[in-house]
């Protein structure tokens, strides 16, 4: 149990550092790490990731970006409102998918985003 908790701490440190540095964490770091390192099923990895990221990463990373003048507050509020609705409906939709379909959907989306980012100038 202690090793698993330490693994969780290391995943959190990595994800928090990357979230603050380049704006990623939940989908690209925490979910795969929970799945492959701590052997969580896809549902639990995604749900745990959502619970993890809300308070610590979001708040402290936000403060640093806000102090530097790099936050568009009105847009952030609108995206947050959209994310509330999208999170609710997306979370419900995920429960309807089989675990293999959910995992493959997650992987395809990550690949598509990576290809787009890699091929842009």
C-alpha positions in Angstrom: 0.0 0.0 0.0 2.8 2.4 0.9 4.5 1.8 -2.5 1.2 2.5 -4.3 0.8 5.8 -2.3 4.3 6.8 -3.1 3.6 6.0 -6.8 0.6 8.2 -6.6 2.7 11.0 -5.1 5.2 10.8 -7.9 2.5 10.7 -10.6 1.1 13.9 -8.9 4.4 15.7 -8.8 5.0 14.9 -12.5 1.5 15.9 -13.6 1.6 19.0 -11.5 4.9 20.1 -12.9 3.8 19.5 -16.4 0.5 21.2 -15.9 2.1 24.3 -14.5 4.8 24.2 -17.2 2.9 23.4 -20.4 -0.7 23.1 -19.4 -1.1 19.3 -19.5 -1.7 16.8 -16.7 -4.9 14.9 -16.4 -5.4 13.4 -19.8 -1.9 13.0 -20.9 -0.1 12.1 -17.7 -2.4 11.1 -14.8 -4.8 8.9 -16.7 -2.2 6.7 -18.4 0.0 6.6 -15.3 -2.9 5.5 -13.1 -3.8 2.9 -15.7 -0.4 1.5 -16.4 1.5 2.1 -13.2 -1.2 1.7 -10.5 -3.3 -0.7 -12.6 -6.5 1.4 -12.4 -9.3 0.6 -14.8 -10.0 3.3 -17.4 -13.1 4.5 -15.6 -11.4 4.9 -12.2 -8.3 6.5 -13.8 -10.4 9.1 -15.5 -12.6 9.8 -12.5 -9.6 10.0 -10.1 -7.9 12.3 -12.5 -10.8 14.7 -12.5 -10.9 14.6 -8.7 -7.2 15.3 -8.5 -6.9 18.2 -10.8 -9.6 20.4 -9.6 -8.2 21.9 -6.4 -4.4 21.7 -6.3 -3.2 22.0 -9.9 -5.8 24.3 -11.1 -5.6 26.7 -8.2 -1.8 27.0 -7.8 -1.0 27.0 -11.5 -3.8 29.6 -12.1 -2.3 31.9 -9.5 1.1 31.9 -11.2 -0.4 32.6 -14.7 -2.8 35.2 -13.3 0.0 37.1 -11.5 1.9 37.1 -14.8 -1.1 38.5 -16.7 -1.7 35.4 -18.7 -5.3 34.7 -17.9 -8.4 35.8 -19.8 -10.9 35.7 -16.9 -14.1 36.2 -19.0 -13.1 33.4 -21.4 -12.0 31.2 -18.4 -15.4 31.6 -16.8 -17.2 30.7 -20.0 -15.0 27.7 -20.6 -15.5 26.6 -17.0 -19.3 26.8 -17.4 -19.0 24.8 -20.6 -16.7 22.3 -18.9 -19.3 21.9 -16.0 -22.0 20.9 -18.5 -19.6 19.0 -20.7 -18.1 17.1 -17.8 -21.5 16.1 -16.5 -22.7 14.8 -19.9 -19.3 13.4 -20.9 -19.0 11.6 -17.6 -22.4 10.0 -18.1 -21.6 9.1 -21.7 -18.4 7.4 -20.6 -20.3 5.2 -18.3 -22.3 3.8 -21.2 -19.1 2.8 -23.2 -17.3 -0.5 -22.7 -13.9 -0.2 -21.1 -12.0 -1.2 -24.3 -14.0 1.3 -26.4 -13.4 4.0 -23.8 -9.6 3.3 -23.6 -9.3 3.2 -27.4 -11.3 6.5 -27.8 -9.0 8.1 -25.3 -5.9 6.9 -27.2 -7.3 8.0 -30.6 -8.0 11.5 -29.3 -4.5 11.8 -27.8 -2.9 10.6 -31.2 -5.0 13.1 -33.2 -4.0 16.0 -30.9 -0.4 14.9 -31.0 -0.4 14.7 -34.8 -2.0 18.1 -35.1 0.4 19.7 -32.7 3.4 18.0 -34.3 2.5 19.1 -37.9 1.7 22.7 -37.1 4.3 25.4 -37.9 
